[in-house]
């Protein structure tokens, strides 16, 4: 999944409001008296996690503003510094939370119109902290508090799509929902609803997750769909939508999920910004954790890929010669490695059996947002926020080529079945197809209207699904690159015209 841009929450960023939206009244200004000095970790950070980080953290950050950590907050965003230490009234962060501007003015309200604003007490704490110098926390909290709430109502982003192995079904996220469609007709089939789902303050939620669905993968046997969100992973029965298993306790958002080719292992990745990235691998069925990467990356891990199954000679047999008519018998084995990529700009490979480091690849000038492994195991490809794809010779540990893939960040990368072709999603509203061996662009999938964060495909490449900021999953013919249909749940379908109703 992934890009550095995210959804709207803070006032320096665009909000999904109509042009005629009314002004939002400012929050009442009060003074708050604390029995102790105001601190970031005790007083300020809980407000951010409650009101802001659902939109300003993880793998996408609109306006390049991240509120998941003190260090990221102080860096500011696209509009500059969000905090001016000692000057609360002049800080964009405070003015946005105070809702002193209209929806057409900057800074715009945080959270956006239609969502519960912060209280006067919360606003007063933020101002007090800034006025007091906006001091750094006394200690770093690696795991954020689980104060999970639902995304803003006007956030409809699709960050994950998946095509069933038999090409009959398409799964697409939409904010914190997961919807399934018939691939042949595009008909909506069902939504996945987790039973007993509640926000941290006890409000019931009818959705797949409380927070935004960040990642998703279909098991190779087609029986299960697995989804990742804030600090949790859910395993679903793909045919009935029944929730079968939960894994919780992750450090932050689970932004990438991948099965190995035989479906016996599933790997998940994520981690909080500016903190050690998180990668865990579980044995499907027993859910025993068989791999836990520690101190492997110094920032969020955005992508992972299992090494492929490869054909090798049986013991005592010579290496296959393509010129020989009767080649020796082969057996298929797993290379048993995993590749990971991170905001720290590195791609690294690890042994699954013992967790030992194998080798690393360096060359991107910005966050590495996804990684893929060719079917023959010879090439790795990585997607970067520097708008490029790097193709690497795994055995030599060297860069084979650079592909100037998109006009903006390359948010996702996916190899197509056993071919040398891979798909990429980008911030320039396009999904593209490339040949890893030559670097040639072999096709483009147009029709997106905003940043794209997700791409999925059938094993033969005949179906390609995409998703992005506009919340619309699109299904394409992967052979001729034409748009087959747009996929929306019933409550998001455009209203029928009067003449259509009469028919």
N, C-alpha and C positions, 0 to 999 in steps of 0.2 A: 502493500500500500501505500515508496510513498513520499509525499511532498512535505514541504515546510510550511505550506499555506493552510489555514484552517478556517473554521466557521466563525460566525460573527458573535461577539459578546461584548467586546470593549468599545467604548465610544469613538476611538480614533478610526474605527473600521466601518465599512458599509454595513447597513442592516437591511434585512429583507422586509422592507415596508413600502407601501404604495406611495406614490408621489403626493397623494393628497392626505397623508397621515397627519393627524393632529399632533400639536406639540405635547410633549410629556412634561408634566409639572415637576419642578425641582423637589428634591428630598429636603425635608425640614432640617435646618442647621441647628444642632445642639452641641453642648459641651459634655464630654464624658469624663468622669473622675475615676481613676483606677487606684487601687490600693498598692499597686506596684508599677514600676516603669513599663511602658508599652514595649513589647518585643514582637519581632516578626513571626517567630515560630509559635508563640502562644496566642497572640491576638490577631495578627494580620493574615497569616497563611490560612487559618480555618475559614475566613471570609472568602478568600480567593477560591478555595476548593468547593465551597458551597455555591458560589455565584458565578464563577468565571472559568475554571479550568475545563469544564465540559466542552468549551469552545476554544480555549487558548492553551492547548497542550497537546502532547502526542505527536502523531505523524503529520498533521496538517495544521498550519497556523496562519490564518488570514492576516495580512499586513505584517507577517513575520514577527508577531508578538507572542511571547510565551510567558504564561503566568504560573508554570508548574514549579518554578524554583526562584529563589531570590536572585541568583546570578543571571538567569534568563530575563527576569523582570527588569533588572538594572540595565541590561543591554538595550532595552527599548525595542521599538519595532520600525516599520517602514516610515512612520511619521516622526521618528526621532525619539528622544527620551520621554518615557511615560511618567517618570518621577523626577521632580526637582527637589533634592533633599533640603529641608528647611523652609520650603515654599509650597505648602499644600494647595493654596488657592491658585497657584500657577501651574500645577501639575495636571497633565492631560488625564491621568488615571483618576484623580479626585473629581475633576470636572465631569468626566464621563459617568462616574458612579453617582454623582450628585444630580445628574440629569438636568443640567442647567441649560442645555441647548435643545433645539427641535430635532426631529428626525431628518430634516433637510440640512442641518448645520453640523459643524464639527466643533467640539467632539460630540459624537452621537451617544445616546444613552446606553449604559451598561447595567444590567443585561438589556437586550433590545426590547422594544415595545411588545407587549403581549406576554412578557414573562415577569415574574415577581421581582420587583426592585429590591435593593438592599434596604435595610432598616436605617432609621436615623442614627441608632447606636452604632451599627456597623460602619456607616459613613464617617461618624465622628472618630472612630478608632483609626480608620485609614488616614484621616487628616492629621490626627495626633501623632501617628507614627511618622508621617512625612515631615511634619513640622519639627519633630524631634530629631530629624537628621536622616530618616529612612535607614536606620542601622541594620547591618547584616545580622542573621540569626547567630545565637551563641553556639548552637550545635546544628549539624545537618541531619535532617530526617530523611532517610533513604526511602522509606515507605510512606506515602501520603495517607492521611486519614481517610477511611472509607465512607466519607460523607457524599455518597453518590446520589445524584438527582437526575431527573429526566432532561433531555436536551430542550432548548428553546423550541416553542411550537412551530416557528417558521424555519427551522433547520430540517431539511429533507435530504441531506446528502447521501449518496450511495458510495460507500467506500469498499464494498465487496460484492463480487458476483461469482457464480460458479455454474458450470455446465455439467450435468450428470454424465457419467461414463457411457451410458447407452444413448445419449443425445436426445432423450425424451423430455427432460425437465431443465428449467433454468431457475436458479435461486438468486435473489437480489436483495441486498439490504436497502433500507430507507430510514435514515436516522437510527432509532433503536428497534426497528422492525425488521423481520425477515419475511419475504413473500416468495412463493413458488409459482411458476407459470408452466403451461404446456408449451414445449418448444415448437411443436408443429403449427399450432393455431395462435399462440400468444395469449391464450385464455388464462386468466388468473385462477389458480387452483386452491391455494390455502395460505394462511399466515401461521408462523410458528409463535406460540404464546407460552411463555414459561409460567407454570402455576405458582401462586403465592408470591409473586414478584412485588417488592415494595422499595420505596426510597428509604434513605437513612432515617427519615423522620416519620416513617410508617404509612406513607401514602401508597395506595395500591396502584400498580402499573400493569396495563394490559399490553404487553409487548414481548419481544424475544429477550431483551436485556433492559435494564434500567437506563444505562448510558448508551452512547452510540455504538453500533456494531462496527468494529474496526477491521475485521478480517473473517475469512470464511474459506472452507475447503470441503470438497466432496470426496468421500472415501473411494478408493479404486474399485471396490465391489458394488458401489452404488447404493449401499444400504444406509449409510449415515452421512449426515452433514454436521460439520463442527464449526462453531462460531466463537469469535473472541471479542471481548469488550473490556471495560475497565476492571482489572484485577480478576477476571474470570474467563473460563472457557466452558461452553456447553456442547454436549454431544446429543444430536437429535436423530430420531428415526426419520429418514428422508422421505418415506412413503406416507407416514401418518402424521408427522409433525410432533410426535410425543418426545418430551425431554427424557433422555435415557441416563445421562450422567453429567455431573458438574465437577469441575476442577477450579478451586479458588486459591487465593493467597498470593497471586502474582504482584509484583512490585508496582505496576502501573498498567497502562493500556496494553493489551495483547494485539499488536499491529500486524502480525504475520503468522500464518498457519500453513503447514505443509505436511502431507502424508509421504512416506516413502513409497516406492512403486508397488510393493506387494501388500501395502496397507497394514502392516504389522506395527508400524511406528508412526507417531504423529509428533511433529515439532512445533513449538510456539515461540514467538520472540516479541520483545518489547523493551520495557524498562523506562524509568523516569529520565527526563532530559538532564544532561550534564552529570549523570550518575552511571555507574557501571551497567552496561546493557545486560538484558536477561534473555537466556535461551534455555529451554527445557525440552526434553524429549521423553515421551511416555509410551509404554507398551500398550497397544490397543487391547482392550478387554480386561486385563488385570489392572491397568492404569498405574503400574509401577513406573516410577521415574528412573530412566536408565541413563540419562545424561543431563548434567546441570552445569552450564558454563558459568564460571566465576572469574571475575577480573579479566575476561577475554576482550572486552571492548570498553572504552571509557565513556561511552554515550549510548543512547538508545539504539537497539538493534532493530532495523527496519525490514530486513529480509533474511530468509534462510532457504537452503535447498539441499536435499539429500543427494548423495552421489547415486548414479544410476546403476542398473543391473547391466553387467557386461558379459560377453561370451568369451571364454578362455578355453584353451586346449585341456583335455583330460590329462591326468598325470602320465608322463611318458610319451605323450603325443607332441609332434613338432608344432611350431607356430603356424597358423593357417596361411596358405599361399593362395591368393585369389586366382592365380593362373592355373592352379591344379584343378582338374575336373572333379576329383573325389577328395575334397578337403577332409581333414581329420574331424572326428566327433568332438563337439564342444559341450561345455556345461556353462550354465548361467550362474554367476555369483554376484553378490552385492559388494561394492567397493567399501561400504561401511564407513563413510565419512559424511561430514556435514559442512556446508559452506555458509558463512554468515556475513552480513554487511551492516555498517553502522554509520551514525552521524559523525563518528571519529575519522571518516574518510577511508577506512580500511575494509578490505575483503579478507576474511581469514578462513582457513580450513582446519577441521579438527577430526581426530579419530573418535568414533562413537564408543568403541569398546573401553578405552581408558581415559578419554577426555583430553588426550595430549594434543598439543598444537602441531600441525603439519607444515603449513606455510602460509604466507600472507601476500597480498597483492595491493600495491599502492600506486595511485596515479590520478584519482579524482581530486578536483580542487574544491569540492563541496560535499555535503552529506551523500552517502551512498544509500539509495532508497530501496533497492531490490537486487537480487542475485539469482541466476539460473545456471543449471548444469546441462550441457549437451548430452544426448542419449548415449553417445559412445564414451563419455567421460573425459574426452580430450580437451574440451573448451569450457570455460566459465564465461558468463556475460554479466555485467553489472550495470545498473541504472543509476544515474547521478543527478543530483540537484544542479549540477553544472551543465545540464542539457545534453549530456553525452552518454553513450553506452561504450563501455570498455570491454573488449573481448580478450580473454587471457588464455595462453597456452598453459594448461595445468601442469603438465609434466616438467616443462622448462621453468615454470614460475615467472614467465615474462608476458608482457602485453603484446598481443598479436596485432591489434588494430584499435583505433578509436573511430566510433561512428557518431557524427553530429546528428543526433536522432531527432530532436525536437527544438522548437523555438523557445520553450520554457522547460521547467524541470521534468525529468523522466521519472514518473511516479511509480510505475509498475513494469515488470518484465516477466515474460512467461515463454519457455520453450514449448513448441507444438509437437506433442507426441515424440516419436523417434526420429523426427526430421532435424535438419540443421537450421530450421527457421525458428525465430522467436518473435513474439509480439511485445510492443511497448505501449504504455499509456502516458500521455503527457499533459502538461499544463496549457498547451496550445490547442486544446479541445480535440485532439486527434489520437487515434490508435493507429500504429504503424506495424508493418511486418518487415523483418530484415533476415538476411541470410548470414548466419554467424561465420561461415567459412570465407565469404567474400566481403561482407559488410554492406552488400547491396540492399537498397530499399525495394522490396518486391510488392508492396501494396499499402494503401492507406484506407482507413475506415473513417469517413467523414460523418457529420451529423450532430456531433456534440456541440453544446451551446456554452459550455463553461469548463473549468478545470476537470480533467478526468483522473480518477484515482484508482480505478479497478478495471481489470481485463481478465476474461476467462475464455477457454476454448475447449472444444471436443478434441479427443486424441488425434483424430484425422484432420483437424483444422477446418472441417466443413462448417462448423458453427462458431461464431465469435461473439462474446457478450461484453459490454462495456458499462461503466457507471461513473458518475461524478457529482460535481457540486449541484447540478440542477435536479438531482434526485430521480432521474429517469434512466432506467436500464434500457439499453438498446441491443437488439439482436441482429447479427449480420450473416450473410452468406460468406463463408470464409474462402470460397473459391473465386468468386467474382467481386468480392468486397462491397456488395450492395446491401443497403439497409433493408431488413425484412420487416421489422416492426419495433415499436417502442412499447415497453412493458411498464404498466402502472397498476397499482392496486385499485379496487373499486372506488374507494373514497377519494382517490386522486385523479380519477378520469375527468377530462374536460366536460362541462355541462353540454347536453345535447341541444341543438338548435330546435326551434319550434317545429320546423318542417320535418326534422328527423323524428320528433316525438309522434307526429301524426302518422308517419309510416308504420 
